[in-house]
Every structure is written in structure tokens, then in C-alpha cells.
Amino acid sequence: MTWTVEWDDRARRELRRLDRAVQRQILCYFRERIATDDDPRRFGRGLRHELQGLWRYRIDDYRAVCRIEDDHLVVLVLVVGHRRQVYE
């Protein structure tokens, strides 16, 4: 069972602003780990409070906030950024 990783427009813009090496690292993470695994939740952590229902993935000093849609087998990336700024 493979998952599809889709990117929200905001996340796509934020990804483009990052350094090329970081972009490759983040894309590789989603392509090799998340998309090919049976359960994408095992690599992430569920968020709490006002972000409850969303998941975050840790990629070195960067974070990706995602919504997991089980009925469509889609991981929708909503926000990507440095860990200091991503939750603002």
C-alpha cells in the first residue's frame, strides 16, 4: 500500500524559499519514507491543541505539518519551514 504525497500551495512556496540542499532532503524524505510505507504515522507525531488532527514530520532542523487522509491514502503537506518558525 503506497501513499500519495500532495503539496498545498503555501507549502510549495515555502519549500521553494529554502536552500536547494534542504529542498532535496525534504523531498527525498517524503518520497522514500512516507510515500512507500504502509503507515505514515509511524514517522511523525500528532499535534495537539489548536493543531489537533495534524501531524508533524521532523527532517533535521525543519518541520513539515501535514494532514493524513486515510480514505484517499494521501499525505497533504500544509506547511514546511525551520522549526523556529513553522508553528507560528
N, C-alpha and C positions, 0 to 999 in steps of 0.2 A: 504494500500500500504506500503510494507516494503522495506527498503533499505538494500543493502549488503555492509558491510564494509570490504574492502580489504587493505592489508598492503604491501607497497613497501618493497623490501629487505633492503634498507637503514633504513627505519622507524622501521622495525623489529629488526635490530641490535641495533639501538638507544634505543628502548624500553627495550631490554634485559639488557642494561647497567644501567638502572635506578633501584632504590630501589624497592624491592618486593611490598611494600605497594603502592607506586606510580604507579607501573605497574598495579596492581589490580584496582586502582582508574581510570586510563585512560581506561583500557579495559571495566570496568563497565560503564563508561560514554558513550562509543561508543555503547555498547551492549544495554543499557537501554534507552538512549536518542535518539541517531542518527538513529540507525537501526529500531527503532519502530515508528518513527514519519513520518508523511506524507511529511514534508518539512524540510530537514536537514539544510537549510539555516537560519532558524529562531534562531538557537542556536549559529551560528557563525557570522563572519564578513568577508566581501570581502576584499582582499588585494589590494593594489594599486601599481602604478609604475611598476617596472620590475617583480613584482609578481602578476600582474593583472590577473584575471581569477582563482586565487586560493582562498581558504577560510581558515580561521584560527579558531580554537576552543580553548577556554580558559578553562583549567582544573587546578584550583588553580594557582600555580606558573609555571605551564607547559603549553606549547602550542603544538598544532598539526596543521600542514599545510596540507591541503587536496585539491584534485581536485574532483569536483562533476560532475559525468557523468549522465546526465538526461536520455539519451536514453537507458541506461542499468540499471538504478536505483542503481548505485554504488557510494560509497564514498571511494575514494582511498587515504589512508593516505600516504603522501610522506615524512614528517619529523616530529619527536617528540623530544622535549627537553625542557630544562629550558628556561624561557622567555628571559634571557640574551643572550642565545647562538643560539636560534632556527632560527633566521633570517639571520645569517651570511653565 
